[in-house]
Amino acid sequence: MTDTTTRVHELNLFRRYFDLVAAGRKSIEVRVRYPHLEDLAAGHLIRFRIKGTEETCEVRVTRVAEYPDFEALLDGEGPANINPTSSREQQLTNIRTIYPPEKEALGALAIGIELVEP
């Protein structure tokens, strides 16, 4: 017997990024390569939640790519796919505000996402 249950990951997201995901304008989510994301794979679902609220949206993972750092990730994926409203330099600043150097040293994940309609 095979398990046909789709894996669902619950992740928090800041409002500004949540709105881009919910509008279908953000196709790459950036995360640090934390151990709890090691098994993240194409076909899995991510349920994003704005921390402290009940507001959620769901996306399907289309692919996961690993990069040594955020600069390589932005260059490899294209800044417009991560945040179409900010320049590359502003995105790098924003990402590094969220994740300090010791977190970035773990490696960066570019998670391809597509919105799942409710």
Buried (B, 14 or more C-beta within 10 A) or exposed (E): EEEEEEEEBEBEBEEEBBBBBBEEBBBBBBBBBEEEBEEBEEEBBBEBBBEEEEEBBBBBBEEBEEBEBBBBBBEEBEBBBBBEEBEBEEBBEBBBEBBEEEBBEBBBBBBBBEBEEE
